Amino acid sequence: MQVVIVNSAQEVATLGASHCLKLITAKPETVLGLATGSTPVALYGELIELQARKFLSFKQCSSFNLDEYIGLDPSHPQSYRHFMNFHLFDHIDIDKNNTYVPDGMSDPKRSAVDYEEQIVTSGGIDLQILGVGRNGHIGFNEPSSSLVSRTRIKTLTAGTIADNQRFFSEDEFQPSLAITMGIATILESRKILLLATGVSKAKAVRDLVEGPLSASCPASALQMHNNTVVIIDREAASELEHSEYYQQVKLETEQLANNND
Ligand code: F6R
């Protein structure tokens, strides 16, 4: 796991976008794994900008989102399909037919199984973007999720429901169930970029990077993945014990890259 600490949330987005740019340039038919929530919004802004400036095209890309609420129609403003269209897909040249979000409406159990098959049929996810919940969840794999779980229905914790309440108006139905890629599904991605910003994520970041491998912090499963980059701002890094070491690795990696230019 590579831990990269940068100065601001905007730098998290810029660096995340440069990883995407590099990969999509090398492999135009990249299969992306995408997340919703507040964290990736700035990254999506950067990607839109890169495409507008013709540095990047998503024409040959496909994408799989991590999760979707059960009981929200894709047209619902709080559905993750709607979120993705609004924050990314409506502004880039990706073919929307090649963008997949789990179906939380018809038969969620069936769609969870189908989703796994669709990912395999697509050739597997090349680059998975992740945020992290304050409780260490990735996707909606809440604490106690099996570390070998596949796409399935999960009950959201009271904390996650409260954290996401800000997206719903007072009288609006807020689902407590979701379909989420499992932890094993996520770990099969060839590369993973986890982004976290702000002090509210500091404990989750500490647990995922330096804590024991444990279902109590589902994101700690990323310790078992051999191509994960964790990009965080100083606030999210504030509880890390070994941040000096991560900074040293970052400097030396940059120097090595410069020497090879
Ligand atoms: C969203 C998702 C969640 C979020 C996490 C952090 O698709 O899978 O795991 O990444 O809840 O959310 P924010 O970024 O809103 O703090």
Residues whose N, C-alpha, C, O or C-beta is under 5 A from the ligand:
A	BS01	F6R	A35 T36 G37 S38 T39 L66 D67 L130 G131 V132 G133 H137 I138 G139 F140
